[in-house]
Amino acid sequence: MNAWPLRWKIACYAAALGVIATLAGACTTWLLIRQAEMADFDRRLTTEAFELLRDIENFRAERIGGGSWLNENIVPLAARHRLIEVRGAQGERLYSSAGLAEPFPDDGIEQIHTARVGGLPVRVGVFRSNGFTVRIAGDFSEVNRVAREIVLGMFGAIPTVLIVVFLGGRWVASRAIGPIEEIRKAAEGITAKTLDRRLPIPPTDDEIARLIGVLNSTFDRLQSSFEQCVRFSADASHHLKTPLTVLRAGIEEILTDAQTPPKLQRSAAELLHQIHQLTSITENLLLLARADADRLDLHYAEFDLREVLDGACDDATALAEEYGLTLEIDIAGRLPLRADRSAVALIVQNLMENAVKHNTRGGRVAIHAQSNDGQVELTVRNNGEPIPSERVPHIFERFYRARPDGRNAGAGLGLSVACELSQAQGGSLELTRSDASGTEFRLRLPHARSKA
């Protein structure tokens, strides 16, 4: 039930509460009706008992000796189906109804109460007047029957109550959750590139409206912080480019100077390698900052992806020889694209470098490109160690290393840059698999439309 939509949960809860309320109401009704019916039954017993005592008083002038005058004829018609016992002043038994097989139990209680006479539960009362004692009892099963029928009727209404409350609860929940659904749809459209959007505030001054106000204020602060981070990344990357260029030029001059000692040249070569890495990180950060600000400067043109792949494969071949790898290249005929050539070249370069660097010595790198369903599809696969499953969902995040052991150099920006550039050009980049057989990435870019 945890995965059910909220409106269905509310409907089920409302139906459950409706059934519980009906059951509680049925029990309460049964108690109240039973008490009222029992009180009315006791009043009737009292009335019949005093009517019998009054009739006995009226015939008091006659001789009581044999008690022949005190028989069923003197008992009021309404009380003749009761269990009745009449005793005299000395406790002698003057009359007992035909249904009374044994004397009433003398429990010392004179108020009307429930007791068992002849094995049956009855209401018994003791009444005295002018030396006569009347004990009268009546079967109150009729009282229980009326209350039971009413309660059974209420129980029979539970299915109707369940259906009505369930449907009504769902309708009410849909009306109440409607604004929340609109908020959800609006919130889904707010991304890093659309932080200027805000959630629509309903015209009502209720909890939902106040919640949306708080969320919009949070988005304001988030947008401000995000824009500051983007500006910092862009400014820092931009301002680092000039000193890095100067450093690289100076070190290259040292390397090309014939008078530079061999030891100093080795140190300079290492410094130049680090500067190249730092330059690459700076350029990637600048590119990502522009992507965050939706200010990527892409220049679209039609070209054949095969031309880009040929140059990238040449570079990958040279790099693969260093690692003792074999390249398997399978590229279809023409692969026309309309995209930013330098951006596509950077994506391809990052994918191939990753396939080479994160491979086992003596392994293979397979590169396959083809046209498929109006798209140009490039897959790059190696047979290196698989990416740990817990790290797969994060491989396109910035500064995230697919393998935590640090065996390969890198800042964890290559895949982030490749993913941003592919999406900016209407394409996609995904990890299709990473298991014992190898790791494969697939790049899709829209096919260039043929001219009429």
C-alpha positions in Angstrom: 0.0 0.0 0.0 3.0 2.3 0.4 3.3 2.6 -3.3 -0.4 3.5 -3.9 -1.3 7.0 -5.0 -2.2 9.3 -2.1 -5.8 9.7 -3.3 -6.3 6.0 -3.1 -4.7 5.8 0.3 -7.0 8.6 1.6 -10.0 6.8 0.1 -9.1 3.6 1.8 -8.5 5.3 5.1 -11.8 7.1 4.9 -13.6 3.9 4.1 -11.9 2.1 7.0 -12.9 5.0 9.3 -16.4 4.9 7.9 -16.7 1.2 8.7 -15.3 1.7 12.2 -17.6 4.6 12.8 -20.6 2.5 11.6 -19.6 -0.4 13.9 -19.1 1.9 16.9 -22.5 3.5 16.1 -24.1 0.1 15.9 -22.7 -0.9 19.3 -23.7 2.4 20.9 -27.2 2.2 19.3 -27.6 -1.3 20.6 -26.7 -0.3 24.1 -29.0 2.8 24.1 -32.0 1.0 22.5 -31.5 -2.0 24.9 -31.4 0.3 27.9 -34.5 2.2 26.8 -36.4 -1.0 26.0 -35.3 -2.5 29.3 -36.5 0.5 31.2 -39.8 0.4 29.4 -40.1 -3.4 30.1 -39.4 -2.7 33.8 -42.1 0.0 33.9 -44.6 -2.5 32.4 -43.7 -5.1 35.0 -44.2 -2.5 37.8 -47.5 -1.4 36.4 -48.8 -4.9 36.1 -47.6 -5.8 39.7 -49.4 -2.8 41.2 -52.5 -3.4 39.2 -52.5 -7.0 40.6 -52.0 -5.7 44.2 -54.9 -3.2 43.6 -57.2 -6.0 42.5 -56.2 -8.1 45.5 -57.0 -5.2 47.8 -60.4 -4.8 46.2 -61.3 -8.4 47.0 -59.8 -8.2 50.5 -63.3 -8.3 52.2 -63.8 -12.0 51.0 -62.3 -14.8 53.0 -58.8 -15.7 52.2 -58.6 -18.9 54.1 -58.6 -21.4 51.3 -57.5 -18.8 48.9 -60.1 -20.0 46.4 -60.8 -16.4 45.3 -57.1 -15.7 44.5 -56.7 -17.5 41.2 -55.8 -16.7 37.6 -59.1 -14.8 37.1 -57.9 -12.0 39.4 -54.6 -11.6 37.5 -54.8 -8.7 34.9 -55.0 -9.9 31.3 -51.7 -8.0 30.5 -49.9 -10.0 33.2 -51.3 -13.5 32.7 -48.3 -14.6 30.6 -45.9 -13.5 33.4 -44.5 -15.7 36.1 -46.3 -14.5 39.3 -46.2 -15.5 42.9 -48.3 -14.0 45.7 -47.6 -14.5 49.4 -49.4 -13.4 52.4 -48.3 -11.5 55.5 -46.9 -14.6 57.1 -45.1 -15.6 54.0 -47.6 -18.3 53.0 -47.8 -18.9 49.3 -51.3 -17.8 48.2 -50.9 -18.1 44.4 -48.4 -19.0 41.7 -48.9 -18.9 38.0 -49.1 -22.2 36.1 -45.8 -21.6 34.3 -43.9 -21.3 37.6 -42.6 -24.8 38.3 -40.6 -23.8 41.4 -40.7 -20.9 43.9 -38.8 -17.7 43.1 -35.3 -17.7 44.4 -35.1 -15.5 47.5 -31.9 -13.5 46.7 -32.9 -10.6 49.0 -33.1 -8.1 46.0 -36.5 -6.3 45.7 -35.6 -3.9 42.9 -36.3 -5.2 39.4 -33.2 -7.1 38.3 -32.2 -10.0 36.1 -32.2 -13.5 37.5 -32.7 -17.1 36.4 -36.0 -18.8 37.1 -36.6 -22.3 35.9 -33.3 -22.0 34.0 -34.4 -19.0 32.0 -33.1 -15.4 32.3 -35.9 -13.1 33.3 -36.5 -9.7 34.9 -37.8 -10.1 38.4 -39.3 -7.6 40.8 -40.7 -7.8 44.3 -43.7 -5.5 45.3 -45.4 -5.2 48.7 -48.7 -3.6 49.7 -51.1 -4.2 52.7 -49.4 -7.4 53.8 -49.3 -9.0 50.4 -46.1 -9.7 48.5 -46.1 -10.0 44.7 -43.1 -11.4 42.8 -43.4 -11.0 39.1 -41.0 -12.0 36.3 -41.1 -11.6 32.6 -39.0 -13.0 29.7 -37.2 -10.0 28.1 -36.0 -11.8 25.0 -38.3 -9.5 23.0 -36.2 -6.6 24.2 -33.0 -8.2 22.9 -34.7 -9.2 19.7 -35.6 -5.6 18.8 -32.2 -4.3 19.6 -30.6 -7.1 17.7 -32.7 -6.5 14.6 -31.7 -2.8 14.6 -28.1 -3.6 15.0 -28.2 -6.2 12.2 -29.8 -3.6 10.0 -26.9 -1.2 10.7 -24.4 -4.0 10.0 -26.2 -4.7 6.7 -25.6 -1.1 5.7 -21.8 -1.4 6.1 -21.2 -2.3 2.4 -23.2 0.7 1.3 -21.4 2.9 3.8 -18.0 1.4 2.6 -18.8 2.2 -1.1 -20.1 5.7 -0.5 -17.3 6.7 1.8 -14.6 5.2 -0.4 -15.9 7.0 -3.5 -16.6 10.2 -1.6 -13.1 10.0 0.0 -11.4 9.6 -3.3 -13.4 12.5 -4.8 -12.5 14.7 -1.8 -8.9 13.6 -2.0 -8.7 14.3 -5.7 -10.0 17.8 -5.1 -7.6 18.3 -2.2 -4.6 16.9 -4.0 -5.3 18.7 -7.3 -3.1 21.7 -6.3 -0.3 19.4 -5.2 -0.4 17.6 -8.5 0.0 20.9 -10.3 2.9 21.7 -8.0 4.6 18.4 -8.8 4.3 19.0 -12.5 5.7 22.5 -12.2 8.5 21.3 -10.0 9.5 18.7 -12.5 10.2 21.4 -15.0 12.6 23.2 -12.7 16.2 22.1 -13.5 19.6 23.6 -13.2 19.0 25.4 -16.4 15.5 26.7 -15.5 16.0 27.8 -11.9 14.2 31.1 -12.8 10.9 29.3 -12.9 8.6 29.3 -9.8 5.7 27.2 -8.6 2.2 28.6 -9.2 0.7 29.9 -6.0 -3.1 29.1 -5.7 -5.5 31.9 -4.9 -6.4 30.4 -1.5 -4.7 31.4 1.7 -4.2 27.9 3.1 -1.4 25.6 4.1 -0.7 24.6 0.5 -0.3 28.2 -0.6 2.0 29.0 2.3 4.0 25.8 1.6 4.5 27.0 -2.1 5.6 30.4 -0.8 8.3 28.7 1.3 9.4 26.5 -1.6 9.6 29.5 -4.0 11.7 31.4 -1.4 14.0 28.3 -1.2 14.2 28.3 -5.0 15.2 32.0 -4.9 18.1 31.3 -2.5 19.0 28.2 -4.6 19.1 30.2 -7.8 21.2 32.9 -6.2 23.7 30.4 -4.8 23.8 28.4 -8.1 24.4 31.5 -10.2 27.3 32.5 -7.8 28.8 29.1 -8.2 28.5 29.2 -12.0 30.0 32.7 -12.1 32.8 31.6 -9.9 33.6 28.5 -12.0 33.4 30.5 -15.3 35.5 33.4 -13.9 38.1 31.2 -12.3 38.4 29.1 -15.4 38.7 32.1 -17.6 41.3 33.9 -15.5 43.4 30.7 -15.2 43.7 30.3 -18.9 46.1 33.3 -19.4 48.7 32.3 -16.7 48.5 28.7 -17.8 49.2 29.8 -21.4 52.2 31.8 -20.2 53.5 29.0 -18.1 53.1 26.5 -20.9 54.9 28.8 -23.3 57.8 29.4 -20.9 58.3 25.7 -20.2 58.1 24.8 -23.9 60.8 27.4 -24.4 63.0 25.8 -21.7 62.5 22.4 -23.4 63.5 23.7 -26.8 66.5 25.5 -25.5 69.6 23.5 -26.4 71.5 24.8 -23.4 69.0 23.4 -20.9 70.6 20.6 -18.8 69.0 17.1 -19.3 67.9 17.0 -15.6 66.1 20.3 -16.0 64.5 19.2 -19.2 63.1 16.1 -17.5 61.6 18.3 -14.8 60.3 20.7 -17.3 58.7 17.9 -19.3 56.9 16.7 -16.2 55.7 20.3 -15.4 54.5 20.6 -19.0 52.5 17.4 -18.6 50.8 18.7 -15.4 50.1 22.1 -17.1 48.4 20.2 -19.9 46.2 18.4 -17.4 45.4 21.6 -15.5 44.6 23.3 -18.8 42.2 20.4 -19.7 40.5 20.7 -16.3 40.2 24.5 -16.7 38.6 24.2 -20.1 36.2 21.5 -18.9 35.1 23.6 -16.0 34.6 26.6 -18.2 32.5 24.4 -20.6 30.4 23.0 -17.8 29.9 26.5 -16.3 28.6 27.7 -19.7 26.4 24.6 -19.9 24.9 25.3 -16.5 24.2 28.9 -17.6 22.7 27.6 -20.9 25.3 29.6 -22.7 27.2 26.9 -24.7 28.5 28.5 -27.8 27.8 25.7 -30.3 28.3 26.2 -34.1 26.2 23.8 -36.1 27.3 22.6 -39.4 26.9 19.5 -41.5 29.8 17.0 -41.6 30.5 13.3 -41.8 31.1 11.7 -38.4 33.4 9.3 -40.1 36.0 12.1 -40.6 36.0 12.8 -36.9 36.2 9.1 -36.0 39.1 8.5 -38.4 41.2 11.2 -36.7 40.2 10.1 -33.2 41.0 6.4 -34.1 44.5 7.4 -35.2 45.1 9.1 -31.9 43.5 6.2 -30.0 45.7 3.7 -31.9 48.9 5.6 -30.8 47.6 5.6 -27.2 46.6 2.0 -27.4 50.1 0.9 -28.5 51.4 2.3 -25.3 49.1 0.1 -23.3 49.4 -2.9 -25.5 45.8 -2.8 -26.7 44.1 -3.9 -29.9 41.6 -1.6 -31.6 38.7 -3.1 -33.5 37.1 -0.5 -35.7 33.8 -1.0 -37.5 32.4 2.2 -39.1 29.6 2.2 -41.6 29.7 4.3 -44.8 28.7 8.0 -44.5 27.4 9.2 -41.1 26.1 12.7 -41.8 25.5 14.9 -38.8 24.4 18.5 -38.2 26.2 19.4 -35.0 29.1 21.2 -33.5 32.1 19.4 -35.0 34.6 20.4 -32.2 32.0 19.4 -29.5 31.4 16.0 -31.2 35.2 15.5 -31.5 35.6 16.2 -27.8 32.9 13.6 -26.9 34.5 11.0 -29.1 38.0 11.8 -27.7 36.8 11.4 -24.1 35.0 8.1 -24.8 38.0 6.6 -26.6 40.5 7.8 -24.0 38.4 6.3 -21.2 38.1 3.0 -23.1 41.9 2.8 -23.5 42.9 4.0 -20.0 40.4 1.8 -18.1 41.4 -1.4 -19.9 43.5 -4.3 -19.0 46.9 -4.6 -20.7 46.6 -6.7 -23.8 42.9 -6.1 -24.0 40.7 -4.8 -26.8 38.8 -1.6 -27.6 35.9 -2.0 -30.1 34.5 1.1 -31.9 31.3 0.7 -33.9 29.4 3.4 -35.7 26.2 3.2 -37.8 23.0 5.0 -38.7 20.0 3.7 -36.7 16.4 5.1 -36.7 17.2 8.6 -37.8 20.2 8.8 -35.5 23.9 8.3 -35.8 24.9 5.7 -33.1 28.5 5.2 -31.8 29.4 2.5 -29.3 32.8 2.3 -27.6 33.5 -0.9 -25.7 36.5 -2.3 -23.8 37.1 -5.5 -21.9 38.5 -4.0 -18.8 37.3 -4.5 -15.2 33.6 -3.6 -14.8 32.5 -0.5 -13.0 31.2 -1.4 -9.5 27.4 -1.6 -9.5 27.0 0.9 -6.7 29.0 3.5 -8.6 27.2 3.1 -12.0 24.3 5.6 -11.2 26.9 8.4 -10.5 29.4 8.0 -13.4 28.1 11.1 -15.2 28.4 13.3 -12.1 31.1 15.8 -12.0 34.4 14.9 -10.2 33.1 11.4 -9.7 35.5 8.6 -10.4 34.1 5.4 -11.7 36.8 3.4 -10.0 37.9 4.6 -6.5 41.3 3.0 -6.6 42.9 6.0 -8.4 45.0 3.8 -10.8 44.2 6.1 -13.7 44.8 9.9 -13.7 41.9 12.2 -14.3 39.6 14.7 -12.6 36.3 12.9 -13.2 35.0 15.5 -15.7 35.3 13.7 -19.0 32.0 11.8 -18.9 30.2 14.9 -17.5 31.4 17.1 -20.3 30.6 14.4 -22.9 27.1 14.0 -21.5 26.4 17.8 -21.4 27.6 18.2 -24.9 25.6 15.3 -26.3 22.4 16.6 -24.6 23.0 20.1 -25.7 22.9 18.9 -29.3 19.7 16.9 -28.9 21.5 13.5 -28.4 22.2 11.2 -25.5 25.1 9.4 -23.9 24.5 6.3 -21.8 26.3 3.4 -20.2 24.7 0.3 -21.9 26.5 -2.3 -19.8 29.4 -2.9 -17.5 30.0 -6.5 -16.6 32.6 -9.3 -16.9 32.4 -9.1 -20.7 33.3 -5.4 -20.8 32.1 -1.9 -20.4 30.2 -0.2 -23.3 29.0 3.4 -23.8 26.6 4.4 -26.5 26.4 7.9 -28.1 23.4 8.9 -30.1 23.2 12.1 -32.2 20.4 13.3 -34.6 21.0 12.4 -38.2 21.5 15.3 -40.6 18.3 15.8 -42.6 18.8 15.1 -46.3 18.2 18.1 -48.6 15.2 17.9 -50.8 
